[in-house]
Amino acid sequence: MLDSQNLLNSIDPKNISILSAKNNQDVLLNIKDLTVQYYGLKITVALFNINMHIAKGERVTIVGQSGCGKSTLLNVAAGFLKPALGTITIENKIITKPNSDRIVVFQEHGLLPWKTALENVMFPLIQAKKLSKEASIHKAKNALTLVGLHGLQEKFPHQLSGGQKQRVSIARAFAMEPKILLMDEPFSALDQITKNTLQDELLELCKHINATVFFITHDIREAIKIGNRIIVLSSNPGQIIAELDSAYGKSFEEVEHQKNKIEQLLGIK
């Protein structure tokens, strides 16, 4: 069993920020006292005592070193994993399984190679949303246009670049009109130029439709750029050690100061 008392005693309360919404009605995703364990030859505590929320229209980034439990936290939000302790809710309903109100964009695009870009975006609309073919075509075309792929709708995945494939993946997610978009390091496999371009496009798209985003990354600059708020996780087990308002859009010096602060929190510097 988890020795909760010893872990609680090891936490410095000054480093924990329990997030509270200005208006509770605005809270979309709420995580309370969450602990996640993995069972093997011994019990491994992946996440401990996580308390946070995401309000409607917010972009929240989770940053931490490899193995700190970032993706585990996202998988619990997606309904892929169940916590050992605590609760996670969306609009006050406990999350127990995957649902189309929470769509995940993974590191790999996951496109079906025998389907065109348009058909890939249509597929979950027909299978999960049970929309008609005509309605699915309309939504899929609109989504592909939003990500700048209007002229590539009939291309197959092997005919697209890495960045274009990930755009199709993002279009597929937005077409489902989820309440929250869960993004697990979606740009990590791309070259820096393409990565920067897709980050910019994602920000513009989120602002255009007021999307709510839960974004996982180990890239501190990306965390600052994408998020309205940044949550920093320590490792072994994963715990919230800081919550910061993003400095993105401010002076270069302020952004660099925030980057250095996060590096210090993570023990990188």
PABA-323423 format. One line per 5 residues: number of its first residue (from 1); for each residue x, y, z of C-alpha. Coordinates in steps of 0.001 Angstrom, whole numbers, padded with zeros to 6 digits. Example, Ala and Ser with C-alpha at 12.3 -4.5 7.8 and 13.67 -1.06 7.14 Angstrom:
2
1	012300/-004500/007800 | 013670/-001060/007140
***
This chain:
269
1	000000/000000/000000 | 001002/003617/-000547 | 002630/005181/002508 | 000757/008452/002065 | 001850/009983/005381
6	005573/009676/004616 | 005067/011179/001187 | 002972/014004/002597 | 005660/014755/005160 | 008254/014991/002381
11	006437/017785/000566 | 007266/021408/001233 | 003863/023150/001331 | 005492/026341/000040 | 006189/024617/-003262
16	002653/023394/-003810 | 000159/025578/-005622 | -003439/024359/-005386 | -005172/026097/-008220 | -008523/027741/-007671
21	-010709/029202/-010392 | -011940/032749/-010134 | -015372/031360/-010911 | -016062/027717/-010125 | -018573/027625/-012963
26	-015682/028126/-015401 | -013847/024989/-014273 | -013944/022300/-016945 | -011427/019700/-015753 | -010814/019312/-012028
31	-008199/017047/-010444 | -008307/016564/-006684 | -005885/014657/-004427 | -004888/012415/-007337 | -002409/009583/-006823
36	-001509/007020/-009490 | 000340/003773/-008806 | 001784/001092/-011064 | 001822/-002481/-009825 | 004641/-004926/-010592
41	007203/-006642/-008405 | 006792/-003564/-006251 | 004380/-000644/-006139 | 005600/002450/-007999 | 003966/005771/-007224
46	003880/007636/-010543 | 001911/010680/-009363 | 001181/011849/-005852 | -001391/014270/-004457 | -002041/016204/-007668
51	-004476/019101/-007296 | -005212/021308/-010293 | -007940/022530/-012591 | -008333/023712/-016148 | -010936/026365/-016899
56	-012882/026649/-020130 | -010809/028323/-022822 | -007519/027852/-020969 | -004345/026327/-022333 | -002438/024595/-019543
61	000965/023048/-020129 | 002557/020380/-017957 | 006348/020388/-018047 | 008842/018105/-016377 | 011704/015756/-017075
66	011242/012354/-018681 | 009583/009869/-016343 | 007948/012459/-014076 | 004419/011277/-014866 | 003325/013904/-017418
71	001857/011402/-019853 | 000416/009374/-016974 | -001521/012451/-015876 | -002843/012985/-019394 | -003808/009307/-019665
76	-005858/009599/-016472 | -007594/012679/-017914 | -008282/010721/-021099 | -009797/007861/-019118 | -007122/005346/-020131
81	-005898/004912/-016527 | -007644/004899/-013172 | -006114/006626/-010136 | -005342/004789/-006915 | -006612/007752/-004915
86	-008394/010993/-005629 | -010791/012105/-008343 | -010729/013650/-011780 | -013882/015203/-013190 | -015045/016983/-016316
91	-017930/019356/-015708 | -018316/017733/-012270 | -018718/014236/-013757 | -016130/011656/-012688 | -013990/010373/-015547
96	-014022/006572/-015671 | -013377/005815/-019342 | -012487/007457/-022664 | -015092/009708/-024238 | -015332/011960/-027274
101	-015539/015003/-024996 | -011784/014431/-024443 | -009728/013842/-027593 | -006017/012981/-027481 | -003382/014069/-030005
106	-000360/011796/-029576 | 003289/012129/-030598 | 002572/009853/-033569 | -000123/011007/-035974 | -001904/007640/-036013
111	-003362/008139/-039485 | -004809/005171/-041349 | -002486/004696/-044355 | -005234/003431/-046681 | -007409/006497/-046150
116	-006968/010017/-047520 | -006541/013031/-045273 | -010255/013787/-045638 | -011260/010183/-044888 | -008991/010081/-041815
121	-010743/013118/-040367 | -014167/011721/-041309 | -013539/008296/-039765 | -014145/009110/-036050 | -017008/011425/-036960
126	-018835/008488/-038532 | -017692/005794/-036084 | -017867/007682/-032767 | -020166/010628/-033425 | -022456/008573/-035706
131	-022740/011459/-038153 | -023937/010943/-041691 | -021408/010801/-044511 | -022523/014197/-045763 | -022224/015840/-042350
136	-018841/014200/-041790 | -017504/015463/-045106 | -018609/019009/-044251 | -016992/018965/-040794 | -013815/017273/-042054
141	-013340/019770/-044873 | -013816/022685/-042486 | -011284/021217/-040039 | -008683/020611/-042744 | -009158/024151/-044011
146	-008574/025485/-040489 | -005161/023754/-040364 | -004204/024912/-043861 | -004690/021647/-045742 | -007613/022554/-047995
151	-005730/021565/-051145 | -004422/018273/-049731 | -007673/016609/-048706 | -007335/013747/-051187 | -003707/012960/-050368
156	-002777/009745/-048579 | -000479/009841/-045520 | 002570/008637/-047490 | 002137/011665/-049756 | 002301/014124/-046846
161	005235/015554/-044889 | 005605/014942/-041156 | 004169/018355/-040354 | 001238/017846/-042707 | 000431/014472/-041133
166	000349/016061/-037708 | -001906/018818/-039059 | -004333/016116/-040221 | -004169/014593/-036733 | -004983/017971/-035172
171	-007796/018555/-037693 | -009229/015136/-036835 | -009221/016070/-033138 | -010798/019511/-033593 | -013456/018118/-035960
176	-014752/016022/-033063 | -015456/019259/-031158 | -014170/017970/-027803 | -014672/019909/-024611 | -010925/019641/-024010
181	-008039/018714/-026284 | -005360/016537/-024668 | -001986/016843/-026423 | 000872/014496/-025533 | 004075/016069/-026916
186	002487/016297/-030396 | 005409/018147/-032000 | 008347/016327/-030417 | 009146/014229/-033504 | 009283/017228/-035866
191	012222/019388/-036901 | 012536/022728/-035107 | 011292/024887/-037999 | 008170/022758/-038530 | 007657/022565/-034768
196	007718/026360/-034427 | 005270/026736/-037328 | 002809/024233/-035868 | 003035/025858/-032432 | 002092/029198/-034002
201	-000756/027619/-035964 | -002074/025834/-032878 | -002125/029085/-030900 | -004015/030883/-033668 | -006494/028017/-033968
206	-007073/027889/-030211 | -007710/031617/-030084 | -010038/031400/-033085 | -012336/028797/-031517 | -011542/029434/-027809
211	-010306/025858/-027376 | -009414/024323/-024019 | -006057/022534/-024171 | -004119/020274/-021797 | -000611/020111/-023297
216	002236/017821/-022196 | 005856/018657/-023014 | 009428/018326/-021756 | 010422/021403/-023802 | 010406/024400/-021448
221	010251/026988/-024238 | 007290/025153/-025739 | 005552/025060/-022347 | 005949/028844/-022021 | 004769/029485/-025574
226	001699/027218/-025647 | 000279/027617/-022147 | -001603/030405/-020454 | -000456/028606/-017316 | 002474/026280/-016753
231	002465/023490/-014186 | 005876/022106/-013248 | 006166/018480/-012123 | 008994/016978/-010085 | 009905/013310/-010393
236	009738/010127/-008318 | 006875/010529/-007676 | 005436/013218/-009917 | 004271/016153/-007793 | 003318/019723/-008587
241	006167/021958/-007462 | 005105/025204/-009147 | 002342/026873/-011126 | 003230/029922/-013205 | 001443/032347/-015480
246	003205/032171/-018841 | 005590/035011/-019702 | 005034/034440/-023437 | 004341/037713/-025237 | 006371/039710/-022726
251	009970/040838/-023156 | 012753/038452/-024154 | 014340/038965/-020736 | 011140/037968/-018909 | 010724/034820/-021011
256	014360/033860/-020414 | 013970/034527/-016688 | 010964/032212/-016565 | 012795/029539/-018537 | 015732/029729/-016117
261	013388/029574/-013131 | 011754/026382/-014447 | 015174/024863/-015141 | 016175/025589/-011550 | 012968/024033/-010225
266	013662/020905/-012254 | 017302/020766/-011176 | 018582/021309/-014707 | 020673/024309/-013628
***
